[in-house]
Amino acid sequence: GAPSHNILAITFTRKAAEELRSRIEQIMGWELSAGILVLNFHQFALRLLRQHYRVLGFTQQFIVLGARDQKEVVKECIKMCEKSTGTQGISASMTQAKREASLEDEDQVIDMML
């Protein structure tokens, strides 16, 4: 078999990763399972970003935005685009999408985009 430090297990949730880690330790024991990397996909992606930030053109102190901050950035980008082009095209498209999907507000349209 493969050495434990060559094994990566990725789950969808943090809870599932913790459960899998626990089961692996129960079966293999702590010493044999210590090298196995068990992460959810968000943790794995963040680990990749942190290891390869230079290649991606990031600074070492980059941050990952939470849902609320993501929405605010999208809203600000829309305002800047519309201001620079002098059109309301994006807002009009969002209003149409809101109406067609029977959504209550633009935030729900942004949620669909993210």
LOSE-585234 format. One record per residue: residue in one letter; x, z, y negated of N, C-alpha, C in turn. Coordinates in pm, whole numbers, padded with zeros to 5 digits, always signed. Layout:
BEGIN
AXZYXZYXZY;...
***
This chain:
BEGIN
G+00080+00000+00119+00000+00000+00000+00085+00000-00125;A+00019-00011-00236+00086-00012-00366+00123+00129-00410;P+00235+00144-00478+00269+00275-00534+00165+00315-00637;S+00139+00445-00647+00031+00492-00735+00052+00451-00880;H+00177+00441-00926+00201+00404-01066+00172+00255-01093;N+00136+00180-00990+00098+00040-01006-00053+00020-00994;I-00129+00130-00992-00273+00119-00974-00345+00153-01104;L-00436+00065-01144-00519+00084-01262-00665+00072-01218;A-00744+00172-01254-00888+00169-01226-00961+00175-01361;I-01050+00081-01384-01124+00076-01510-01272+00090-01481;T-01338+00179-01558-01481+00201-01544-01549+00168-01676;F-01682+00172-01675-01756+00146-01799-01769+00270-01887;T-01778+00388-01827-01799+00509-01906-01688+00610-01884;R-01672+00698-01981-01574+00805-01970-01610+00899-01855;K-01739+00925-01841-01786+01012-01734-01751+00954-01596;A-01771+00824-01581-01738+00759-01454-01587+00765-01428;A-01507+00750-01532-01361+00758-01517-01321+00898-01471;E-01383+01000-01532-01352+01138-01493-01394+01164-01349;E-01509+01114-01309-01557+01131-01172-01465+01060-01072;L-01424+00939-01105-01335+00864-01017-01200+00935-01005;R-01146+00980-01118-01020+01053-01118-01030+01176-01027;S-01140+01249-01038-01162+01369-00957-01166+01335-00808;R-01237+01230-00774-01247+01189-00633-01113+01145-00577;I-01037+01072-00657-00905+01027-00613-00815+01148-00587;E-00819+01245-00678-00737+01365-00661-00779+01444-00536;Q-00910+01451-00511-00958+01522-00392-00910+01454-00264;I-00912+01323-00263-00874+01248-00143-00722+01245-00124;M-00650+01216-00231-00505+01194-00219-00421+01316-00251;G-00480+01411-00322-00401+01524-00372-00342+01489-00507;W-00311+01593-00585-00265+01571-00722-00134+01494-00727;E-00038+01529-00644+00094+01465-00650+00088+01315-00625;L+00012+01273-00523+00004+01130-00491-00080+01053-00592;S-00180+01118-00650-00270+01048-00741-00226+01052-00886;A-00123+01130-00918-00083+01150-01058-00047+01020-01130;G+00007+00921-01060+00047+00797-01126-00063+00696-01146;I-00179+00720-01085-00290+00625-01096-00355+00640-01233;L-00372+00528-01300-00433+00528-01432-00582+00498-01418;V-00666+00594-01458-00811+00578-01450-00865+00591-01592;L-00922+00483-01644-00971+00479-01782-01104+00405-01789;N-01180+00431-01896-01293+00342-01920-01240+00224-02002;F-01321+00120-02016-01268-00001-02078-01232+00018-02224;H-01299+00111-02295-01260+00139-02434-01123+00204-02439;Q-01099+00301-02352-00969+00368-02347-00859+00268-02312;F-00887+00180-02218-00788+00080-02177-00755-00014-02294;A-00858-00062-02362-00836-00153-02475-00757-00084-02586;L-00791+00041-02616-00719+00114-02719-00573+00134-02679;R-00550+00163-02553-00413+00179-02503-00333+00051-02522;L-00395-00065-02490-00328-00193-02510-00296-00217-02658;L-00394-00188-02744-00373-00206-02887-00260-00118-02938;R-00257+00006-02894-00152+00100-02937-00014+00057-02887;Q-00007+00001-02768+00122-00042-02713+00171-00172-02775;H+00079-00258-02817+00118-00391-02864+00074-00419-03008;Y+00066-00314-03089+00016-00330-03225+00101-00427-03307;R+00232-00430-03286+00319-00520-03364+00288-00667-03335;V+00269-00699-03208+00239-00837-03168+00109-00882-03233;L+00016-00789-03251-00114-00822-03309-00113-00820-03461;G+00000-00782-03520+00011-00778-03665-00048-00652-03727;F-00068-00548-03646-00122-00422-03695-00008-00329-03736;T-00041-00227-03813+00053-00119-03835+00031-00016-03726;Q+00127+00073-03709+00115+00174-03604+00000+00270-03633;Q-00041+00282-03757-00147+00374-03794-00286+00310-03800;F-00305+00196-03732-00436+00130-03737-00544+00225-03682;I-00667+00200-03723-00779+00280-03673-00885+00187-03615;V-00963+00241-03525-01076+00169-03468-01201+00226-03535;L-01280+00139-03594-01398+00184-03667-01511+00223-03573;G-01582+00326-03611-01702+00365-03540-01817+00274-03580;A-01930+00291-03515-02046+00203-03536-02092+00202-03682;R-02101+00317-03744-02149+00323-03883-02053+00251-03976;D-01923+00273-03958-01824+00207-04044-01821+00056-04020;Q-01842+00013-03895-01848-00130-03866-01960-00195-03946;K-02076-00131-03948-02190-00186-04023-02157-00198-04171;E-02092-00096-04226-02058-00099-04367-01960-00212-04398;V-01864-00234-04311-01768-00343-04330-01840-00478-04326;V-01931-00495-04231-02006-00621-04221-02089-00643-04348;K-02157-00539-04393-02238-00551-04516-02151-00588-04636;E-02034-00525-04647-01944-00554-04758-01892-00697-04750;C-01861-00744-04630-01815-00883-04612-01923-00982-04653;I-02046-00952-04616-02158-01040-04653-02170-01047-04805;K-02164-00931-04871-02172-00929-05017-02059-01010-05081;M-01937-00992-05028-01821-01063-05084-01834-01213-05064;C-01879-01256-04946-01895-01399-04918-02000-01460-05010;E-02111-01390-05024-02218-01444-05107-02178-01446-05254;K-02103-01346-05296-02057-01343-05435-01959-01457-05462;S-01867-01482-05367-01766-01587-05389-01825-01727-05379;T-01930-01743-05299-01989-01877-05284-02107-01899-05377;G-02158-01790-05433-02274-01802-05522-02403-01833-05450;T-02407-01809-05318-02529-01836-05242-02578-01707-05175;Q-02699-01712-05131-02757-01600-05057-02783-01641-04912;G-02705-01737-04861-02727-01793-04729-02724-01692-04616;I-02628-01602-04618-02616-01505-04510-02735-01409-04512;S-02767-01359-04630-02881-01268-04642-03010-01336-04601;A-03026-01462-04640-03147-01536-04602-03153-01553-04450;S-03041-01584-04389-03037-01598-04243-03068-01466-04174;M-03017-01356-04229-03046-01225-04171-03194-01190-04184;T-03252-01223-04298-03394-01197-04318-03477-01277-04219;Q-03440-01402-04198-03510-01487-04102-03494-01430-03960;A-03373-01390-03923-03350-01333-03790-03430-01205-03771;K-03437-01124-03876-03514-01000-03871-03661-01030-03846;R-03713-01129-03916-03853-01166-03902-03881-01223-03763;E-03795-01313-03716-03817-01378-03586-03804-01280-03470;A-03719-01180-03484-03699-01082-03376-03788-00959-03394;S-03873-00961-03495-03962-00849-03526-03884-00718-03543;L-03775-00726-03619-03694-00608-03647-03737-00547-03779;E-03708-00420-03794-03752-00349-03914-03659-00367-04033;D-03527-00375-04009-03435-00387-04123-03309-00464-04086;E-03230-00493-04190-03108-00571-04171-03007-00499-04082;D-03008-00366-04082-02915-00291-03996-02935-00329-03849;Q-03058-00354-03809-03085-00392-03670-03029-00531-03640;V-03030-00618-03740-02970-00751-03724-02819-00736-03707;I-02759-00649-03789-02615-00624-03779-02582-00564-03643;D-02666-00473-03595-02645-00414-03461-02640-00523-03355;M-02726-00624-03368-02727-00734-03272-02597-00813-03278;M-02539-00825-03398-02415-00900-03415-02296-00825-03358;L-02300-00693-03368-02187-00613-03321-02207-00587-03175;
***
